[in-house]
Amino acid sequence: GDGWGEHPTQVLTDLYTVLREKGRIDGLKWLAVGDMRMRTMHSLAYGLTQFDCPITFVSPPDQSLTEEFKAELDDYSLDYREVEHVEQAIADADVILVEPVVQPDYTKSRDERTGELDLTPSNYKITRELLSTKAKSDAILLHSLPRMDEIPADVDITRWSRYWQEAFNGVVMRMALLALVMGVTE
């Protein structure tokens, strides 16, 4: 990745995980929740322009898609929309991809962040209750990790979570790319 610009290996990991978990990419409805200024979201949007995948973006107003980026997505004919609350779109989603809306402070351990829990507003949080009452039973939940409180730990053991598989797939994907770049394989 390149700072705030793009993160192509992450979107390849996301797409590979979805392909392995769902057996296809085309025709799946995506929900992207988080800071749309993040490089993972940029690369996701660009990546989905190559497929028939409508996507709904949910973010705080100050972290939404920029007008310039929307113009690019329009030029690429991406089928997208924006909504204010995750509950407005989660029922239709086959793939839910979450990124933080609160930037983590990696200089502190979780135990040192006292008083900073529940930083993510409910509009942008994917809870076990939300998944069990609103999401499709076969939807999958992705996150590039690490996470803060946008996905509580009790979601980890649910049928929706695929971020641990996604993390493993990221290692495999990057190993394959390195092998290709180094000429070790074709």
HUGIMO-V639003 format. One record per residue. N is the residue number from 1. PSI is psi in whole degrees, 0 to 359 (999 if undefined). OMEGA is omega in whole degrees, 0 to 359 (* if undefined). Layout:
# HUGIMO-V639003
{{N & PSI & OMEGA} {N & PSI & OMEGA}}
This chain:
# HUGIMO-V639003
{{1 & 167 & 181} {2 & 75 & 178} {3 & 236 & 181} {4 & 354 & 187} {5 & 280 & 184} {6 & 164 & 179} {7 & 74 & 187} {8 & 326 & 180} {9 & 333 & 178} {10 & 318 & 180} {11 & 325 & 175} {12 & 320 & 177} {13 & 315 & 179} {14 & 310 & 182} {15 & 320 & 178} {16 & 317 & 179} {17 & 316 & 179} {18 & 316 & 179} {19 & 316 & 179} {20 & 320 & 185} {21 & 325 & 185} {22 & 347 & 179} {23 & 358 & 180} {24 & 168 & 174} {25 & 313 & 180} {26 & 138 & 176} {27 & 352 & 179} {28 & 143 & 178} {29 & 129 & 184} {30 & 148 & 171} {31 & 121 & 178} {32 & 122 & 184} {33 & 127 & 177} {34 & 202 & 182} {35 & 109 & 183} {36 & 356 & 176} {37 & 350 & 183} {38 & 148 & 183} {39 & 328 & 179} {40 & 321 & 180} {41 & 321 & 177} {42 & 310 & 182} {43 & 324 & 177} {44 & 311 & 181} {45 & 314 & 178} {46 & 316 & 181} {47 & 319 & 182} {48 & 347 & 176} {49 & 344 & 181} {50 & 1 & 183} {51 & 167 & 175} {52 & 78 & 185} {53 & 100 & 173} {54 & 145 & 181} {55 & 141 & 175} {56 & 131 & 179} {57 & 134 & 176} {58 & 121 & 181} {59 & 160 & 172} {60 & 150 & 182} {61 & 322 & 182} {62 & 359 & 179} {63 & 19 & 183} {64 & 175 & 178} {65 & 136 & 177} {66 & 159 & 178} {67 & 322 & 179} {68 & 318 & 180} {69 & 321 & 176} {70 & 319 & 178} {71 & 319 & 177} {72 & 315 & 180} {73 & 323 & 175} {74 & 318 & 177} {75 & 325 & 179} {76 & 358 & 179} {77 & 34 & 175} {78 & 133 & 177} {79 & 100 & 183} {80 & 162 & 172} {81 & 165 & 178} {82 & 138 & 174} {83 & 165 & 185} {84 & 335 & 186} {85 & 139 & 181} {86 & 328 & 180} {87 & 341 & 179} {88 & 347 & 187} {89 & 347 & 189} {90 & 330 & 183} {91 & 333 & 182} {92 & 348 & 189} {93 & 135 & 170} {94 & 329 & 180} {95 & 127 & 179} {96 & 118 & 179} {97 & 127 & 186} {98 & 138 & 171} {99 & 160 & 181} {100 & 149 & 168} {101 & 349 & 175} {102 & 122 & 182} {103 & 126 & 182} {104 & 151 & 174} {105 & 97 & 184} {106 & 2 & 177} {107 & 349 & 181} {108 & 145 & 174} {109 & 165 & 180} {110 & 322 & 182} {111 & 333 & 181} {112 & 348 & 184} {113 & 41 & 181} {114 & 142 & 180} {115 & 1 & 181} {116 & 12 & 179} {117 & 160 & 182} {118 & 48 & 179} {119 & 334 & 184} {120 & 123 & 177} {121 & 152 & 185} {122 & 333 & 178} {123 & 335 & 189} {124 & 16 & 182} {125 & 137 & 178} {126 & 101 & 183} {127 & 165 & 177} {128 & 318 & 180} {129 & 316 & 179} {130 & 315 & 179} {131 & 314 & 185} {132 & 335 & 182} {133 & 338 & 187} {134 & 332 & 187} {135 & 157 & 172} {136 & 146 & 182} {137 & 338 & 180} {138 & 13 & 175} {139 & 154 & 176} {140 & 148 & 184} {141 & 123 & 181} {142 & 154 & 175} {143 & 135 & 183} {144 & 348 & 179} {145 & 155 & 355} {146 & 164 & 181} {147 & 165 & 172} {148 & 249 & 181} {149 & 11 & 180} {150 & 335 & 171} {151 & 106 & 179} {152 & 153 & 184} {153 & 334 & 181} {154 & 353 & 175} {155 & 339 & 185} {156 & 325 & 186} {157 & 12 & 180} {158 & 167 & 180} {159 & 345 & 183} {160 & 327 & 189} {161 & 131 & 176} {162 & 13 & 184} {163 & 336 & 176} {164 & 319 & 175} {165 & 320 & 179} {166 & 318 & 179} {167 & 316 & 177} {168 & 315 & 180} {169 & 330 & 177} {170 & 323 & 177} {171 & 312 & 180} {172 & 314 & 181} {173 & 314 & 182} {174 & 325 & 175} {175 & 317 & 180} {176 & 317 & 179} {177 & 318 & 178} {178 & 320 & 178} {179 & 320 & 178} {180 & 315 & 181} {181 & 322 & 181} {182 & 355 & 178} {183 & 16 & 181} {184 & 332 & 180} {185 & 165 & 178} {186 & 999 & *}}
